[in-house]
């Protein structure tokens, strides 16, 4: 009997704690505790996915494309690394001065033989 008590000390400890807490709090407490733990296990990965999505969108908004040469930069510099054009003025000028009809592209269909 002594060997069983020494080998399963944690099991005995948790069993005593549960037998003491059940009459005090009841089964409803344990069911709600387990439910909350399961909810956390499902919501933490969802929260991490939302944070990754927000970080990706933040990173995506900092990417600038030079309209002079087409080079892509992360928005950390004001000038294009490839051609030296001013990225801030080009982007602001392109976005504010264009009318919607000017920014559309006319596509002509050609028959391939």
N, C-alpha and C positions, 0 to 999 in steps of 0.2 A: 504494500500500500504506500509506503514512503517513497518508493521509486516512482510510482505513478504521480504522486503529488509533486515531486521534484521535476519530472519530465514535462508535465503539463501545467506549469506554474502560470503561464500567460492565459491559458484556457480557463483555469480556475478563477483567476483574477477577473477576467472579463465576464464570466458567468455570474460571479458574485455582484459585480457592478450592475449587470442587467437585472438580476433578481431584486436588487435594492431599488433601482430606478423605475422599474415597471409599476410597482404599487404606488409610487409617488406621482409619476407623470402619466401613466397609463399607456396603452398601446397606440393611441392616436399620436402621441409625441414621436414615437419611433417610426411610425408610418410616414408622418410628415417630414421627419429628418431624412429618411431614406429617399423620399420624393424630391426633397430639395437637393440632395447630393446628386441624384440622377439628372435633375434639371441643369445643375451646374456642369455636369459632364457633357451635356449636349450643347449648352449655350456658350461655353468657353471656345470651342472650335469655331462656332458661328461668329463670335466676336473677333477672333483672330482673322477670319476671312474678310470681315468688314474692314478691319484695320489695314490688311494687305491691299484691298481694293482702293481704299482712300489714299494710301501711300503711292500706289501705281498711278492714280489719277493726278496726284500732286506732282509726281515725277514727269508725267506726260505733259502737263501744262507748262513745264519749264523748257521744253524742247522748242528751239527756234529753227526755222529753215530760211536760209538766205535766198532772197528772190533774185539776186544777181547771179550766183553760181550754183545754187541748189545744195550747198553744204549744210549739214545738220550740226547744231551746237546745243549745249545744255543750258544756255541762257546765263551762264556765269560771266561771260564777257560781252562788251558792248559792240565789239567789232567782229566781223567774220574772220575765222582763222585761215580760210583759204584765199579769199580775195581782198579782205580788208575793208569791206563795205560796212557802213554803220547799220547794225541790225535793229536798233531801237527806232530809228527814223524810218527805215524801210517798212518795218512791221506796222507802225502807227500810220504811216502814210498809206499803205496798202489797205488797211482795215477801215480807215475813216473816209478816204477820198473816193473809194469805189462805190458805185451804185450797184444794186443787185443785178441789173440787166447787163452791166459791164463784166461782172464776175462769172457769168455763165459761159460755157464753151459750146460753140456751134460744132456739131458733128455732121460730117458729110458721109453718106453711105457710098461705098464703092463695091462693085461686083468683082469677085475674085474669079479668074478664069483658070 
